[in-house]
Amino acid sequence: MPRDVPRGYAYGLPQINRDSIFFRAGGETWEFPAFDVLGYRGIAVSSGPYYLAKVKDLRKLDLENKRENKNGLRRTR
């Protein structure tokens, strides 16, 4: 984990071949399509080699995806 991640934030690493961003905060992990967290919602911001996003926003997006019976990743095939 990067040292300069503020409390209440998760850091994310881009997964280029899946077009997604993998976030981690403590023991929690999330993976969302890059468009969902960087696009019109603007949940994540770039902080050098990784992305930062508020944990509460990621939890909210994860709950929305579960309600819609999505798994959080875009299908490409």
Buried (B, 14 or more C-beta within 10 A) or exposed (E): EEEEBEEEBBBBEBBEEBEBBBBBBEEEEBBBBBEBBBEEEEBBEEBEEBBBBBBEBBBEBBEEBEEEEBEBBBEEE
